[in-house]
Amino acid sequence: MLTLSFRPFRTVMVAAVLSAVAASPAGATSTAQATVKAMSAKQSKRLAPRPDLVARSLRLDFLADGLSVEAKIANTGNRRARRSDVSIAISTDEILDEQDEVLEDISVPRVQPGVERSVSTEVEIPADLPDGDLFLLVCADGNTDVKERNETNNCTSQLVVSAADNVSEDGEADEAEDDDDSDDDVVDDSEYDDQ
């Protein structure tokens, strides 16, 4: 008697495959065995201990020439994550890809399961940015050096420039004025003072 400790659905599937092996000609046996091995490999891969790095708790403060960035990098997985880099990038969407400009990579030491590490830096915002919404991204394991349980949950983001902020009431884009005496660049960051 063969006993398997998979979920009930998997037990039924494996039992069905084994029944098919017993009733099939010799050539079909190798196909059925390959199916059982593939199911076992998939199950063990999903259960394998792996780190899972996540960026969260993003806080931005606007400076005269850029941004002050603070975030936490957490390992929500069940295995220690090796040293990796946190990428800080500017993007037109909330996903880190080749089109985004990486402003800085910050080295982060190993992170044990259930542990958070704080990162902070100041970055300059480039002058030649595309029009439209712009997001600041903070991505744990930005260079994908760590093999993780989930490779799609590494980034957190915050809108830093809204396309709506650059359009006047008549729908035309506002022209930037070169007036050094203007106080238009002052940002009220009092909402962050209580945190």
C-alpha positions in Angstrom: 0.0 0.0 0.0 1.3 3.4 -1.0 0.6 6.3 1.4 1.3 9.9 0.4 1.2 13.0 2.6 0.0 15.5 0.0 -3.1 17.5 0.2 -6.3 15.5 -0.6 -6.4 16.8 -4.2 -2.8 15.8 -4.8 -3.4 12.3 -3.2 -6.3 11.8 -5.6 -4.2 12.9 -8.6 -1.2 10.7 -7.6 -3.5 7.7 -7.0 -5.1 8.3 -10.4 -1.7 8.4 -12.1 -0.6 5.3 -10.3 -3.8 3.5 -11.3 -3.1 4.5 -14.9 0.4 3.1 -14.6 -0.8 -0.2 -13.4 -3.4 -0.5 -16.2 -1.2 0.9 -19.0 1.2 -0.7 -21.4 4.9 -0.5 -20.6 5.5 2.6 -22.8 3.0 4.7 -20.8 4.7 3.9 -17.5 7.6 6.3 -18.1 5.1 9.1 -18.9 3.2 8.5 -15.7 6.3 8.3 -13.6 7.5 11.6 -15.1 4.2 13.1 -14.2 4.5 11.9 -10.6 8.1 13.3 -10.4 7.0 16.7 -11.8 4.2 16.9 -9.3 6.6 16.1 -6.4 9.2 18.6 -7.6 6.5 21.3 -7.9 5.2 20.5 -4.4 8.7 20.5 -2.8 9.7 23.7 -4.6 6.7 25.5 -3.1 7.5 24.2 0.4 11.2 24.7 0.1 12.6 27.2 2.7 13.3 30.5 0.9 13.7 34.1 1.9 11.2 36.7 0.7 12.4 40.3 0.8 9.8 43.0 0.9 10.2 46.8 1.0 7.7 48.7 3.1 7.1 51.7 5.4 8.3 54.2 2.7 8.7 57.8 3.9 9.8 60.6 1.7 10.8 64.2 2.6 11.3 66.7 -0.1 14.6 68.6 0.0 15.8 71.6 -1.9 17.7 69.4 -4.4 16.1 66.0 -4.1 14.4 63.6 -1.7 15.2 62.0 1.7 14.2 58.4 1.5 13.5 56.0 4.4 12.2 52.5 4.1 12.2 49.1 5.8 13.4 45.9 4.2 11.7 42.8 5.7 12.3 39.1 5.2 8.8 37.5 5.3 10.2 34.2 4.2 11.4 31.2 6.2 15.1 31.3 5.4 17.9 33.9 5.8 18.4 36.2 2.9 22.0 36.8 1.8 23.4 40.3 1.3 21.6 42.2 -1.4 21.0 45.6 -2.9 18.0 47.9 -2.4 17.4 49.9 -5.6 15.9 53.4 -5.5 14.5 54.4 -8.8 12.3 56.9 -10.5 9.6 55.5 -12.8 6.5 56.4 -14.7 4.7 53.4 -13.1 5.0 51.3 -10.0 7.0 48.5 -11.5 10.8 48.4 -11.6 12.0 47.6 -15.2 14.7 48.5 -17.7 13.1 51.9 -18.6 13.4 53.2 -15.1 16.3 55.3 -13.9 18.0 53.8 -10.9 19.1 56.7 -8.7 21.0 54.6 -6.1 21.7 51.1 -5.0 22.2 50.5 -1.2 23.9 47.4 0.1 21.9 45.6 2.8 23.5 42.9 5.0 21.9 39.5 5.5 18.3 39.5 6.8 17.0 36.7 9.0 13.4 35.5 8.7 11.0 37.8 10.5 13.6 40.6 10.7 13.5 44.2 9.2 16.4 46.4 8.3 16.1 50.2 7.9 17.6 51.9 4.9 17.9 55.7 4.4 19.5 58.0 1.9 19.2 61.2 0.0 18.8 61.1 -3.7 18.9 63.8 -6.4 16.0 63.9 -8.9 17.3 64.2 -12.5 16.2 67.2 -14.5 15.5 65.3 -17.7 12.4 63.3 -16.5 9.6 62.2 -18.7 6.2 64.0 -18.5 3.3 62.5 -16.6 3.1 60.8 -13.2 6.4 59.9 -11.6 6.9 57.4 -8.8 9.8 56.8 -6.5 10.4 53.1 -6.1 12.2 51.4 -3.3 12.9 47.7 -4.3 14.4 45.1 -2.0 16.8 42.8 -3.9 16.6 45.3 -6.8 19.3 43.3 -8.7 17.5 40.0 -8.2 20.5 38.4 -6.5 18.5 36.5 -3.9 16.4 33.5 -4.9 13.1 34.2 -3.2 9.7 32.5 -2.6 8.0 35.5 -4.3 9.9 37.7 -6.8 7.0 40.0 -7.5 6.5 41.7 -4.1 9.9 43.4 -3.6 8.9 47.1 -4.3 7.0 49.8 -2.6 6.3 53.2 -4.3 5.1 56.7 -3.8 3.8 59.2 -6.3 6.2 62.2 -6.3 5.0 64.1 -9.3 1.5 64.0 -10.6 0.7 64.8 -14.2 -2.4 66.7 -13.0 -0.1 69.1 -11.1 1.4 70.2 -14.4 -1.8 71.1 -16.2 -3.7 74.4 -15.9 -7.5 74.8 -15.8 -7.7 75.2 -19.6 -5.9 71.8 -20.1 -2.6 73.3 -21.2 0.6 72.3 -19.6 1.9 75.0 -17.3 5.2 76.6 -18.3 8.0 76.6 -15.7 9.1 80.0 -14.7 12.7 80.8 -14.0 12.1 83.2 -11.1 14.7 82.7 -8.4 12.8 84.8 -5.9 9.7 82.6 -6.1 8.5 80.7 -3.0 6.6 78.2 -5.2 9.1 75.5 -4.4 8.4 75.4 -0.7 6.7 72.2 0.3 4.6 71.9 3.4 5.9 68.7 5.0 4.1 69.3 8.3 2.0 66.2 7.7 5.2 64.1 8.4 6.1 65.9 11.6 3.9 63.7 13.8 5.3 60.4 12.6 
